[in-house]
Amino acid sequence: MLRAVPAITRDPLAYLDGIVARYGDVVAFPMPRGAVLLVNDPAGARRVLQDNPRNYSKRTIQYGALAAVTGQGLLTSDLDDWRAHRRIVQPAFHHEAVAGFADRAVAAGEQLRAAWDAVPAGAPDADALVMRAMLGLVGRTLFSADLDAEAGRIVTAVDAALRVLVRRARSPVPASWPTPSRLRLDRAVRVIDEAVAAVLAARRSGAGGPGGGGADVLGLLLAAADADRLTPAQVRDELVTLVIAGYETVASALIWTLSLLADRPDVQDALAAEFAAVLPAGRAPHAGDLAGLRLTRAVVDEALRLYPPAWVITRRAVADDVVAGVALPAGTLVILSPWLLHRRPDDWPDPLRFDPARFLSADGRPAVPRGAYLPFGLGPRLCIGRDAALLEATLVLATLLRDRRVQRPPGGTPPSAQALVTLRPRPDLPLTLTLTPAPR
């Protein structure tokens, strides 16, 4: 394992691919402080995340490092705290509430089109444009707050903080030491905290009165704080968690979707036909169009298969268990990787091919192998914002491309995936949007 450290640090995705190719789908790592098991088996993933989830905690290095930014929010908290906080914010993610996000998603798509058009010349970095637009969308849907003015600063701070976390997780230096990276992390967290404090102050002083009011996430959190169900620190942690998880997930899905489409004009032709049928005269979509945008949604689903934002999931066994035929003692660290699971040839024929048809069927229900597709997790810890993220990504994509095509600049090549907290393109993602002629 000591010899493997440079390879893990350099490219963890390639390292995981190589480990599975060499040793198979269940791999035990020789670690000095307890058992570590990589499980690349759909039934094993279901056992850990869905069938026996109470036996697996988030007391791992991955979530401990993330908590340095998010605190003990929904993403990092465990058991009773997680369950209590999820009940508080769940109403903001019910089906009716999520449907209400549609108009704001379309507005974000229009904003993204305008930002693309405003670039004077050349091919802008799609990663930067999409990240900023999706942060604005998260602010409006979850907090009824306008984060556009601070979007650049917040995106930069979040990106800096998450990059530091990744480096810290791969470094033997104690996280508490006052290293340059620790100082960068502290500065980034201060920027995020200032933005969150401004959102809280604006809501408290607004028309909603002292409790903030409203059925969005922020209103629910403030109402819980007023009822002494949450402390101010817990409100902060949930807000930071939802800002980061909300915009990073949707932005990542869109970034990789656009990159994949740039190399598949045939899929863009099929999308153009769908848009012509569902969005006559190139009009903007609305919530009622979602049922007709089946291919658009399948394109997003397939991009999430190839480039799942959460590329690795870790859990620690609380008690002994058996996973994928292997006896696990209590304390075992279990590693699951959607990056690997989504590319298993046994479950996904020609797994590296971008093929949205995998998610289309006559009855509208894709034949997805159980436990082999988990871009938003699985079981009771399934991402609370999954339905919102899929609705937003589908409508933003339809709004952006309803009369345009995405292309790489001359000589451009697909970026490689950089395994940070989420999968990001490396080095960047220059893309152009070209207006398509109206049909005659």
C-alpha positions in Angstrom: 0.0 0.0 0.0 2.9 2.4 0.6 4.1 1.8 -2.9 0.6 2.5 -4.2 0.3 6.0 -2.5 1.8 7.9 -5.5 -0.6 6.2 -7.9 -3.6 6.9 -5.7 -2.6 10.5 -5.3 -1.9 11.0 -9.0 -5.1 9.4 -10.4 -7.4 7.6 -8.0 -9.8 6.6 -10.8 -7.1 4.9 -12.8 -5.9 3.2 -9.6 -9.4 1.8 -8.9 -9.8 0.7 -12.4 -6.5 -1.1 -12.3 -7.2 -2.8 -8.9 -10.5 -4.2 -10.1 -9.0 -5.4 -13.4 -6.2 -7.2 -11.5 -8.0 -8.6 -8.4 -11.7 -8.7 -9.2 -14.8 -7.1 -7.8 -14.1 -7.7 -4.1 -10.6 -6.5 -2.9 -9.2 -6.4 0.6 -6.5 -3.8 1.2 -3.6 -4.6 3.6 -3.9 -1.7 6.0 -2.3 -1.5 9.5 -5.4 0.0 11.3 -8.3 -2.3 10.5 -9.8 -4.0 7.5 -10.6 -2.1 4.3 -12.7 -3.7 1.6 -13.5 -2.5 -1.9 -16.8 -3.8 -3.1 -17.6 -3.6 -6.8 -20.7 -5.8 -6.7 -24.3 -4.6 -7.0 -25.6 -7.0 -4.4 -22.9 -5.9 -2.1 -23.7 -2.3 -2.6 -27.4 -3.0 -1.8 -26.4 -4.9 1.4 -24.4 -1.9 2.7 -26.6 1.0 1.5 -30.2 -0.5 1.4 -30.7 -3.8 3.1 -28.6 -3.3 6.3 -27.9 0.5 6.3 -28.1 0.9 10.1 -25.0 -1.3 10.4 -22.9 1.2 8.4 -21.9 4.6 9.7 -20.3 7.6 8.0 -17.4 7.7 10.6 -14.8 7.6 7.8 -11.9 9.8 6.7 -14.0 10.9 3.6 -16.9 12.4 5.6 -14.7 13.5 8.5 -12.7 15.7 6.0 -15.8 17.0 4.4 -17.2 18.0 7.7 -14.4 20.5 8.0 -16.4 22.6 5.5 -20.0 21.5 5.9 -20.1 20.7 9.6 -22.5 18.0 10.6 -25.1 18.5 7.9 -27.2 15.9 6.1 -24.2 14.7 4.1 -21.9 13.9 7.0 -24.1 13.4 10.0 -25.0 9.9 11.3 -28.0 8.0 12.6 -30.3 10.0 15.0 -29.0 13.5 14.0 -29.4 12.7 10.3 -32.9 11.3 10.8 -34.1 14.3 12.8 -32.7 16.9 10.4 -34.0 15.1 7.3 -37.5 15.2 8.7 -37.2 18.9 9.1 -36.3 19.7 5.5 -38.1 16.8 3.8 -41.3 18.9 3.0 -39.2 21.2 0.8 -38.4 18.2 -1.4 -41.9 16.6 -1.7 -43.1 16.1 -5.2 -45.3 19.2 -5.3 -42.5 21.4 -4.0 -40.0 20.0 -6.5 -42.4 20.6 -9.4 -42.4 24.3 -8.3 -38.7 24.4 -9.1 -39.4 24.1 -12.9 -39.8 27.8 -13.7 -36.6 28.7 -11.8 -34.7 26.0 -13.6 -35.8 27.4 -17.0 -34.8 30.8 -15.8 -31.4 29.5 -14.9 -31.1 27.9 -18.3 -31.9 31.3 -19.9 -29.3 33.0 -17.7 -26.7 30.4 -18.8 -27.5 31.0 -22.5 -27.1 34.8 -21.9 -23.8 34.2 -20.1 -22.5 32.1 -23.0 -23.5 34.7 -25.5 -21.9 37.5 -23.5 -18.4 35.9 -23.9 -16.7 38.2 -26.4 -15.0 35.6 -28.5 -13.7 32.0 -28.5 -15.0 29.1 -26.5 -15.7 29.9 -22.9 -15.0 27.4 -20.1 -18.3 25.6 -19.7 -17.3 24.4 -16.2 -17.1 28.0 -14.9 -20.3 29.2 -16.6 -22.3 26.2 -15.4 -21.1 26.3 -11.8 -22.1 29.9 -11.4 -25.5 29.5 -13.0 -26.3 26.4 -10.9 -25.3 28.2 -7.7 -27.8 30.9 -8.5 -30.4 28.3 -9.1 -29.8 26.6 -5.7 -30.1 30.0 -4.0 -33.5 30.7 -5.6 -35.0 27.2 -5.2 -33.9 26.3 -1.7 -33.5 29.7 0.0 -35.5 32.1 -2.1 -32.3 34.1 -2.1 -30.4 35.8 -4.9 -26.8 34.5 -4.8 -25.9 35.8 -8.3 -23.9 38.9 -7.0 -21.7 36.7 -4.8 -21.7 33.6 -7.1 -18.1 34.1 -8.3 -16.7 34.5 -4.8 -18.7 31.5 -3.4 -17.9 29.2 -6.3 -14.2 30.1 -6.0 -14.3 29.5 -2.2 -16.1 26.2 -2.5 -13.7 25.0 -5.2 -10.7 26.0 -3.1 -12.1 24.4 0.1 -12.9 21.1 -1.6 -9.5 20.9 -3.3 -7.8 21.4 0.0 -10.0 18.6 1.5 -8.9 16.2 -1.2 -5.2 17.0 -0.6 -5.6 16.6 3.1 -7.3 13.2 2.8 -4.3 12.0 0.8 -1.7 13.5 3.0 -0.1 12.0 6.2 0.2 15.5 7.7 -2.3 16.0 10.6 -5.2 18.2 9.6 -4.8 20.4 12.7 -1.4 21.6 11.7 -1.2 25.3 10.5 0.0 24.4 7.0 -0.6 26.7 4.0 -3.4 24.5 2.8 -5.0 24.7 6.3 -4.9 28.5 6.1 -6.4 28.4 2.5 -9.2 26.2 3.9 -9.9 28.6 6.7 -10.1 31.5 4.3 -12.5 29.6 2.0 -14.8 28.6 4.8 -14.9 32.2 6.0 -16.2 33.3 2.6 -18.8 30.5 2.6 -19.9 31.4 6.1 -20.2 35.1 5.2 -22.5 34.3 2.3 -24.6 32.0 4.5 -24.8 34.7 7.2 -26.0 37.2 4.7 -28.7 34.9 3.5 -29.9 34.3 7.1 -29.8 38.0 8.0 -31.8 38.9 4.8 -34.5 36.3 5.6 -34.7 37.3 9.3 -35.2 41.0 8.4 -37.6 40.4 5.5 -41.3 40.3 5.1 -41.5 36.8 6.6 -41.0 38.2 10.1 -38.7 36.9 12.8 -39.2 33.3 11.9 -38.5 33.8 8.3 -41.6 32.0 7.2 -41.9 30.1 3.9 -41.9 26.5 2.9 -38.5 26.5 1.3 -35.5 24.9 3.0 -34.4 28.1 4.7 -37.9 28.7 6.1 -38.1 25.2 7.5 -34.7 25.4 9.1 -35.5 28.8 10.7 -38.8 27.6 12.0 -37.0 24.6 13.5 -34.5 26.9 15.2 -37.3 29.1 16.6 -38.8 25.9 18.1 -35.4 24.9 19.6 -35.2 21.9 17.4 -32.0 23.1 15.8 -29.1 25.3 17.1 -27.8 28.2 15.0 -24.7 26.1 14.3 -26.9 23.3 12.9 -28.8 25.7 10.7 -25.5 26.9 9.3 -24.3 23.3 8.7 -27.4 22.4 6.8 -27.3 25.5 4.7 -23.7 25.0 3.7 -24.3 21.3 3.0 -27.2 22.1 0.7 -25.4 24.9 -1.1 -22.4 22.7 -1.9 -24.3 19.5 -2.6 -27.1 21.2 -4.5 -25.1 23.1 -7.0 -22.1 20.8 -7.4 -24.4 17.8 -8.3 -26.5 19.6 -10.9 -23.5 21.4 -12.3 -21.5 18.3 -12.6 -24.3 16.4 -14.4 -24.7 19.3 -16.9 -20.9 19.8 -17.4 -20.3 16.1 -18.4 -23.6 16.0 -20.4 -22.4 18.9 -22.5 -19.0 17.4 -22.9 -20.4 14.0 -24.0 -22.9 15.6 -26.4 -20.1 17.6 -28.1 -18.7 14.3 -29.5 -22.0 12.9 -30.5 -23.7 14.9 -33.2 -26.1 11.9 -33.8 -27.4 12.2 -30.2 -27.8 16.0 -30.7 -29.8 15.3 -33.9 -32.1 13.1 -31.9 -32.4 15.8 -29.2 -33.2 18.4 -31.9 -36.0 16.2 -33.1 -37.4 15.9 -29.6 -37.2 19.6 -29.0 -39.0 20.3 -32.3 -41.8 18.0 -31.3 -42.1 19.1 -27.7 -41.0 22.8 -27.9 -42.6 24.2 -31.1 -41.0 27.3 -32.6 -38.1 26.9 -30.2 -40.1 28.1 -27.1 -38.7 27.6 -23.6 -39.8 24.5 -21.8 -42.0 24.4 -18.7 -43.0 21.7 -16.2 -45.7 20.3 -18.4 -43.0 19.4 -21.0 -41.1 17.0 -18.8 -43.0 13.9 -19.8 -42.2 14.6 -23.4 -38.5 15.2 -22.8 -37.7 11.6 -22.4 -34.5 11.6 -24.4 -33.3 14.7 -22.7 -33.7 13.0 -19.3 -32.1 9.8 -20.7 -29.1 11.9 -21.8 -28.7 13.3 -18.3 -29.1 9.8 -16.8 -26.4 8.3 -19.1 -24.0 11.2 -18.3 -24.5 10.5 -14.6 -23.7 6.8 -15.3 -20.4 7.6 -16.9 -19.5 10.6 -14.6 -21.3 10.2 -11.3 -20.6 13.3 -9.1 -20.1 11.2 -6.0 -17.5 8.8 -7.5 -16.7 7.1 -4.2 -18.9 6.2 -1.1 -17.4 5.0 2.2 -19.0 3.4 5.2 -17.7 1.8 8.4 -19.3 -1.4 9.7 -20.7 -1.0 13.2 -21.1 -4.8 13.8 -20.0 -8.0 12.0 -21.7 -8.6 8.7 -21.4 -10.6 5.4 -21.1 -8.5 2.2 -20.6 -10.0 -1.3 -19.8 -13.4 0.4 -17.1 -11.9 2.6 -17.3 -11.9 6.4 -16.7 -8.3 7.6 -15.6 -7.7 11.2 -17.0 -4.7 13.0 -14.9 -1.6 12.2 -14.3 -2.6 8.6 -14.1 0.3 6.1 -16.2 -0.5 3.1 -15.4 1.4 -0.2 -18.1 1.5 -2.9 -17.4 3.4 -6.1 -20.2 4.4 -8.5 -17.4 5.1 -11.0 -16.6 1.4 -11.0 -20.2 0.0 -10.5 -21.5 2.1 -13.5 -18.8 0.6 -15.8 -19.2 -3.1 -15.0 -19.4 -4.9 -18.3 -21.6 -7.6 -16.7 -24.3 -4.9 -16.1 -23.6 -2.4 -18.8 -22.7 -3.8 -22.3 -20.0 -1.7 -24.0 -19.8 0.3 -20.7 -17.6 3.2 -22.0 -20.0 4.1 -24.8 -22.2 7.1 -24.3 -25.6 5.5 -25.1 -28.7 7.3 -23.7 -30.9 4.5 -25.1 -30.0 2.4 -22.1 -32.5 4.6 -20.2 -35.3 4.4 -22.7 -37.8 1.6 -23.0 -41.3 1.1 -24.3 -42.9 1.3 -20.9 -40.8 4.2 -19.8 -38.9 2.2 -17.1 -35.3 1.6 -17.9 -33.9 -1.8 -17.2 -31.3 -0.6 -14.8 -29.6 -3.5 -12.8 -30.4 -3.1 -9.0 -27.5 -1.8 -7.2 -25.5 -1.1 -10.3 -26.6 2.5 -10.8 -26.4 4.9 -7.8 -25.4 8.4 -8.8 -27.4 9.7 -5.8 -26.7 6.8 -3.5 -29.2 4.1 -2.5 -31.5 3.2 0.4 -32.6 5.5 3.2 -29.5 7.8 2.7 -30.5 8.4 -0.9 -29.8 12.0 -1.7 -32.7 14.1 -0.6 -32.4 16.4 -3.6 -32.3 13.7 -6.3 -35.7 14.5 -7.9 -34.9 18.2 -7.8 -31.5 17.7 -9.4 -32.9 15.5 -12.2 -35.7 18.0 -12.9 -33.4 20.9 -12.9 -30.7 19.3 -15.1 -33.3 18.2 -17.7 -35.0 21.6 -17.9 -31.7 23.5 -18.0 -30.4 21.3 -20.7 -33.6 21.7 -22.8 -33.6 25.4 -22.3 -29.9 25.7 -23.2 -30.0 23.5 -26.3 -33.5 23.9 -27.7 -32.2 25.8 -30.7 -28.5 25.3 -30.4 -25.7 22.7 -30.7 -22.7 22.2 -28.4 -19.3 21.8 -30.0 -15.7 21.7 -29.1 -13.4 24.4 -30.5 -11.2 23.3 -33.4 -8.6 20.9 -32.1 -10.4 20.5 -28.8 -10.4 17.1 -27.1 -12.5 15.6 -24.3 -11.2 16.4 -20.9 -10.1 13.8 -18.4 -12.0 13.3 -15.2 -10.4 14.8 -12.1 -11.4 13.0 -8.9 -12.0 15.7 -6.4 -15.0 15.6 -4.0 -17.0 15.4 -7.2 -15.7 14.6 -10.7 -14.5 17.7 -12.5 -13.0 18.2 -16.0 -9.2 18.6 -16.2 -7.8 21.0 -17.2 -11.0 22.9 -18.3 -13.9 22.5 -20.7 -14.0 25.0 -23.6 -17.2 24.6 -25.5 -19.2 26.7 -28.0 -23.0 26.9 -28.5 -24.0 27.3 -32.1 -27.4 28.6 -33.1 -29.2 26.0 -35.3 -31.2 27.2 -38.3 -35.0 27.2 -37.8 -36.7 24.3 -39.6 -38.4 25.2 -42.9 
